Structure formats: structure tokens, C-alpha cells
Amino acid sequence: MNKTYNNIQDVATGNLYKMLDDARYQDKDSQIMIKSELNFRNVNDLKAWQDGSLINDDAIKRLSLQQLNDLNKLLDEVK
């Protein structure tokens, strides 16, 4: 990565994953900071999915018919 960032929030998610393996960011503090930011982004994605503002059906498209039926059964139990 050649670009300089002043704030971890400005780093693209894909680059954060690359930073986890980059030798320059193997110290404990950097690893904690990167993992915390990734966790924060994942939680926000989950909230967006739950409230319907993030619709990504790629995972559903990959499910087999049996997996879809199992998911349906699980969701029926939640109602």
C-alpha cells in the first residue's frame, strides 16, 4: 500500500484484511486496531442487513434446496 491514511476509517475493508498479513502491521497494537475496525464494520453490515438497508442475496443463491428448507424451518420457529 503506497497511500498514506490519517484515519483507519479511510482504509478500504479489503486493504484492512491485507494489512492483517502485512509484516509492517504485525505488532500487537496494529493487529488489535485492524481487527477492531473490521469487527465494527461487520457489526454495522449485520445491522444494515437486519433493517433491510443492505440486501445481498449472494449467500442465499449459493444454498442448496435442502439448506434453504432448513433455513425456512429455522425461521418458522423464530416467528
C-alpha positions as CSV (number, residue, x, y, z in Angstrom):
1,M,0.0,0.0,0.0
2,N,1.5,3.2,-1.1
3,K,-1.2,5.6,0.0
4,T,-0.9,7.2,3.4
5,Y,-4.0,7.3,5.6
6,N,-4.6,9.5,8.6
7,N,-7.6,7.5,9.8
8,I,-8.2,3.8,9.8
9,Q,-11.8,4.5,8.8
10,D,-10.5,5.7,5.4
11,V,-8.8,2.4,4.7
12,A,-10.9,0.1,2.4
13,T,-12.1,-3.1,4.0
14,G,-10.1,-5.2,1.5
15,N,-6.9,-3.4,2.4
16,L,-7.6,-3.9,6.1
17,Y,-7.6,-7.7,5.5
18,K,-4.3,-7.4,3.6
19,M,-2.9,-5.4,6.5
20,L,-3.5,-8.3,8.9
21,D,-0.9,-10.3,7.0
22,D,1.5,-7.4,6.1
23,A,4.8,-7.5,8.0
24,R,4.6,-3.8,8.8
25,Y,1.4,-4.3,10.9
26,Q,2.2,-7.4,13.0
27,D,2.7,-5.6,16.3
28,K,0.0,-6.2,18.9
29,D,-1.4,-2.7,18.8
30,S,-1.8,-2.6,15.0
31,Q,-3.4,-6.1,14.9
32,I,-5.9,-5.0,17.7
33,M,-6.7,-1.8,15.8
34,I,-7.3,-3.5,12.5
35,K,-9.3,-6.4,14.0
36,S,-11.4,-3.9,16.0
37,E,-12.2,-1.9,12.9
38,L,-13.1,-5.0,10.9
39,N,-15.4,-6.2,13.7
40,F,-17.1,-2.8,13.8
41,R,-17.7,-2.8,10.1
42,N,-19.1,-6.3,10.2
43,V,-21.5,-5.4,13.0
44,N,-22.7,-2.4,11.0
45,D,-23.2,-4.6,8.0
46,L,-25.2,-7.0,10.1
47,K,-27.4,-4.2,11.4
48,A,-27.9,-2.9,7.9
49,W,-28.9,-6.4,6.8
50,Q,-31.4,-6.7,9.7
51,D,-33.1,-3.4,8.9
52,G,-33.2,-4.2,5.2
53,S,-30.9,-1.4,4.1
54,L,-28.3,-3.9,2.9
55,I,-29.7,-6.5,0.5
56,N,-27.1,-9.1,-0.7
57,D,-28.6,-12.3,-1.9
58,D,-25.3,-13.9,-3.0
59,A,-25.2,-16.2,0.1
60,I,-28.8,-17.3,-0.4
61,K,-28.2,-18.1,-4.1
62,R,-25.4,-20.4,-3.1
63,L,-27.6,-22.5,-0.8
64,S,-28.8,-25.9,-1.8
65,L,-32.5,-26.7,-1.8
66,Q,-32.0,-28.7,1.4
67,Q,-30.2,-25.8,3.1
68,L,-33.0,-23.4,2.0
69,N,-35.6,-25.7,3.5
70,D,-33.6,-26.0,6.8
71,L,-33.3,-22.2,6.9
72,N,-37.1,-21.9,6.3
73,K,-37.8,-24.3,9.1
74,L,-35.5,-22.4,11.4
75,L,-37.1,-19.0,10.6
76,D,-40.6,-20.5,11.1
77,E,-39.5,-21.5,14.7
78,V,-38.5,-17.9,15.4
79,K,-41.9,-16.4,14.5
